[in-house]
Amino acid sequence: DLRDLEDPVRKIEDIHAAIGCAGSLDGVDADRIGAVGVCASAGYQAVNAASDDRVRAIGLIAPWLHDIELVAPYYGGADGVAARRALAAEARDLFERTGEVTYMPAISETDEAAAMFGPFDYYLDSERGAIPEWDARLAVMSWEPWLTFDPIVSAPSIDVPVQMVHSEQGAVPDGAKRFFETLAGPKDIVWTDGGQLDFYDQPAQVDVALPAIVEHFRTHL
């Protein structure tokens, strides 16, 4: 059973299906659907919105938007990316031959093989993201689809209104800027302060992002 796979294509398909489900529900106006993405999900929402005309507005909070060059510094440069892609290829081959899934820790301060290596407080704090329901692992084959994912190229195909909220201290700010510059429709970006994980649950960042996104949807939906 293949679980804990970070595959942008599959996640975009899930978003597309979820929008269809939501639009079919009583009490939901299918002509007024907005989509919100935080961190990596911002890229998934963007790619879906580029071709899904059911989405009438999108909001992106602390968006992780990269291409293969922008993502490299986060994983040890070009050599680090190449090494992880090689591991992914080996894991994919093993899975296709045997059905066995190779996993790595999702987060660790001591294991350099982890998907996120370092003091990522949110994912290590039981009062924040380290909840019992999370098994804190990822399939090693996730490296290939994640590292080669490029949501930035979808921007010129997005003509619905977009509201972004980000920080220079957040993830891949240059990717967010490049994405924003090439958006085809109405757009606004709010730059504030704070680290990437602060946008998940810290009042100083949430109290900036939430009102901006709510006002965006009230205006455009």
N, C-alpha and C positions, 0 to 999 in steps of 0.2 A: 504494500500500500504506500503510494508516494505521497508524503505529507511534508509540510514545512519547506515547500519549494517557492523561492522568490522568483517568479516568472512574470515579467511585465505583460506579456501577451495574454496569459491566463487571467491576470488581474483585470486587465482592460475588458476582456470578455465578460468577467463577472460584473463589472460596473455596467456594461451595456445591458446585461440581463436584468440587473437590479432596477435600472431605470424603466425597463419594460414592465416589470412587476409593479413598481410604484405607480406608474401611470395607469394601471388597470384597477387600482383600488378605489373603492367608494370614498368620496371626500377629497380626492386628489385631482387637481386640475392638470391634466396632461400637457396643457399648453403653457404651464408656468413652472417648469421644473428647472431648478438650479442645482449645481453640483459643487461640493467643497472638497478640496484635497489638501492634506497636511503632509509636509515632508515628501517622501517618495510617492505617496498617493497623488500628489499634485501633478506629477508627470503622467500618471495613468489617467487621471481625469482629463488632462489636456489632450492627450492622444485620442481619447474617446470623443471629446467634444469637437475635435477637428472634423469628424465625419458623422457625428450623431446629431441630427437636427432637432431632436427632442430636447436637447439641453439648450436652454435659453440664456443662461448666464452662469459664470463660474467664479469661484473664489478660491484663491490659492494662498495658504498660510505657511510661511517658512518653507517655500517650495524647493525641494532638491531636484534641480534640473541640470543634467549633465550630458556631455558627450564623452567619447572615450578618452579624449585629451584632458578635459576638465576633471574627470574622475580620477585620473592617475595619481595625483599627489596624495589622495586619501588612502591609497593602497600601495605605497612604496614606489611610486613612479612607474615607468613603462615596464621595468623588469618585474615589479610586484604584480602588475596587471597580467603580464604574460604567464607568470608562475601560477596565478590563481585560475586563469583560463585553462592551463594545462591540467590542473587538478580537477577542474570541472569536466574536462573531456574524459579523463580517466573514470570519474564517477559516473558519467553518463554511459560510457561503454560498459561498465560493470552492471549498471541497472538494466540496460538493454539485453545483456547476455544472461543475467541471473535473476533479475528482479530485486536485487539487494540495493538498498539505498544507503549511501555513505553520508553521515551527518557530521557537522562541526558545531561547536558552541556558538550561540548567537552573540554572546557577550562574555568577555573575560578581561580581567586585569593582569592575568599571568600567562595565559595560553595565546601565543601569537597566531595560532591557527584559527582563532575565533573570527567570526564575520566582523564583529566590532571589538577591536582590541584597545583597551584603555579605560580610563575612569569615566565611563558614561553613567553618571549618577542616576538618571531616570530609570534605566534598565536594571540597576543594581539595588534600588531602594524598594523594599516591600510596601512602603507607603505610597509609592508612585507606580512604576511600571512593572516591577518584579512580582507580579501576582501569581498565586499558586496555579492558576489555569494555564499559564504560559509555560511551555516546556523548554523555552530558551535554547532552541537549536534551529539550524537551517541545513537543508540538503546541500552538500558540497557542489552539486551540479548547478546550483543557483548562480554561481559566479559568472558563468558565460552570459546568460540572458541579462543579468543585472549590469555587468560592466560594459556591455555593448549596446545597452538601451540608450536611445537619444530622443527624448521628448521635445528638445528645442526645435527640431525641424518641423514640428507640427504647428508652430506658432502662426506662420503665414496663412494657414488654413482655418484659423479660429477667428470668426467674425462676430461672435457674440460678445457682450460686455464682460470684461475680466477685471476683477479686483485682486491685487496681490498685496501681501503684507510680509515684509522680510527684514533682515538685519544684516549688516556687513559682517557681523560675528557669526552669522548662521552658515548653513551649508551652501557651498557653491554660489556665492552671490554673483559672480561673473556670469554664471549660467542663467540666473534669474534676469539679469540685465539684458543679456542677449535675446532671451525669449521675449521679454517685454518689448524690446525695440522692434521686433518683427511681427508682433500681433497685428492682425488685420482690422480688428474692430475697436469699439470704444474701450479704453483701458485706463487704469489708475494703479499706482503703486505707492504704498506707504512704507517708508524706511524708519525703523525704530531701533532700539538697542536690545541686546540679549543674545545668548547662545542658542543654538538650534533646539536643544531639548527644553529650553525655557518656554517655548511657544506651546508645548504640550499641556502645561498645567500651572505655570507660574502667573500670578495675578498681573504683574507688571507688563507681561507680554500679551496675555489673554485679554486684558482690559483694553488693549489697543486693537488687537486683531478682530475680536468678536463684534464690536460696534461697527467697524468698517465693513465687515462682510454682511452684517444684518442690513445696514443702510444700503449697501450695493444691491441686495436682493429686493428690498422694498422699492427701490427706484426702478429696477429693470424687470421685475417680475410682476 
